[in-house]
Amino acid sequence: MSQPSDVVMTEEELGPLREKIVQALRSCFDPEIPVNIYDLGLIYDLTLQPSGEAYVKMTLTAPNCPVAGVLPGKVEQTVRSVPGVADVRLELVFEPPWNRAMMTDAAKLQLGFDIVPMDRLKL
């Protein structure tokens, strides 16, 4: 349920709300990849306003991703369902392009990728 638009949250309230949104985002999966979209690195930005409005900037693993027409709506709906969120603005972007380096180490392990510290990579 959304809060009334005249509600203003303090910084102390926004921190826990952000954590609840992150937990909710970790329940969203690209059906082709067994890792949640947050740990996969598809969420580029999550900003909260004192009014309870959430701004989400996200990407897909590729512009022609088969779930491109569905996943952004699912993400918006998931964020909107978090108690305390008054509204959601979702922006789908493709710059910078997503790559494996954007995944958490846990996601890389789950997908069977080696984890190499950046200072040991030879580019």
C-alpha positions in Angstrom: 0.0 0.0 0.0 1.4 3.4 -0.9 1.9 6.2 1.5 0.1 9.5 1.1 2.2 11.9 -1.0 2.5 14.4 1.9 4.5 12.0 4.1 8.2 12.9 4.4 10.7 10.4 5.6 13.8 11.1 7.5 17.3 9.8 6.6 16.9 7.3 9.4 13.7 5.9 7.8 15.1 5.9 4.2 18.0 3.6 5.0 15.8 0.7 6.2 13.4 1.3 3.3 16.3 1.1 0.9 17.3 -2.3 2.4 13.7 -3.6 2.1 13.7 -2.6 -1.6 17.1 -4.3 -2.2 15.7 -7.5 -0.5 12.6 -7.3 -2.7 14.8 -6.8 -5.8 16.7 -10.0 -4.8 13.4 -11.8 -5.4 13.4 -10.9 -9.1 15.1 -13.2 -11.5 15.7 -13.2 -15.3 14.0 -16.6 -16.0 17.1 -17.6 -18.1 19.6 -16.9 -15.3 19.5 -18.4 -11.9 20.7 -15.3 -10.1 18.6 -12.4 -8.9 18.8 -9.2 -10.8 20.4 -7.2 -8.0 23.3 -9.5 -7.5 23.6 -9.9 -11.3 24.3 -6.2 -11.4 21.3 -5.1 -13.4 20.3 -2.4 -11.0 22.6 0.6 -11.7 21.0 3.0 -9.3 18.4 3.1 -6.5 17.6 6.5 -5.1 15.0 7.3 -2.6 13.3 10.7 -2.0 12.0 11.8 1.4 8.5 11.6 -0.2 8.9 7.8 -0.6 9.5 8.0 -4.3 12.0 5.4 -5.6 14.0 6.0 -8.7 15.5 2.8 -10.2 17.9 2.8 -13.1 18.4 -0.7 -14.5 19.7 -2.5 -17.5 19.4 -5.9 -19.1 22.2 -8.4 -19.9 21.6 -7.4 -23.6 19.3 -5.0 -25.4 17.7 -7.9 -27.3 17.1 -9.8 -24.0 14.0 -12.0 -24.4 12.5 -10.6 -21.2 13.0 -7.0 -22.2 9.3 -6.4 -22.5 8.5 -8.0 -19.1 11.3 -7.6 -16.6 11.3 -3.8 -16.2 7.5 -3.9 -15.4 8.1 -6.8 -12.9 10.9 -4.7 -11.3 8.7 -1.7 -11.0 5.9 -3.7 -9.5 8.2 -5.4 -7.0 9.6 -2.0 -5.8 6.1 -0.5 -5.7 4.9 -3.4 -3.4 7.4 -2.6 -0.7 5.6 -0.9 2.3 6.8 2.7 2.5 7.3 3.2 -1.3 4.9 5.9 -2.5 5.8 5.8 -6.2 8.4 4.3 -8.5 10.2 5.8 -11.5 12.1 3.2 -13.5 14.5 4.0 -16.2 15.8 1.3 -18.5 19.3 2.1 -19.8 22.0 0.3 -21.9 24.9 2.6 -21.1 27.2 1.5 -19.7 26.6 -1.9 -21.3 26.2 -4.7 -18.7 29.1 -7.1 -18.3 30.2 -9.9 -15.9 32.3 -7.5 -13.8 29.0 -5.9 -12.5 28.0 -9.1 -10.7 28.6 -9.7 -7.1 31.2 -12.4 -6.2 28.3 -14.5 -4.9 26.6 -14.3 -8.2 29.8 -15.2 -10.1 30.3 -18.2 -7.8 26.7 -19.3 -8.3 27.2 -19.2 -12.1 30.5 -21.0 -11.9 32.7 -18.0 -12.9 36.2 -17.7 -11.5 36.7 -14.7 -9.2 39.9 -12.9 -10.1 40.9 -9.8 -8.2 41.0 -6.8 -10.5 44.7 -6.2 -9.8 45.5 -9.6 -11.2 43.5 -9.2 -14.4 45.6 -8.8 -17.5 43.6 -6.6 -19.9 
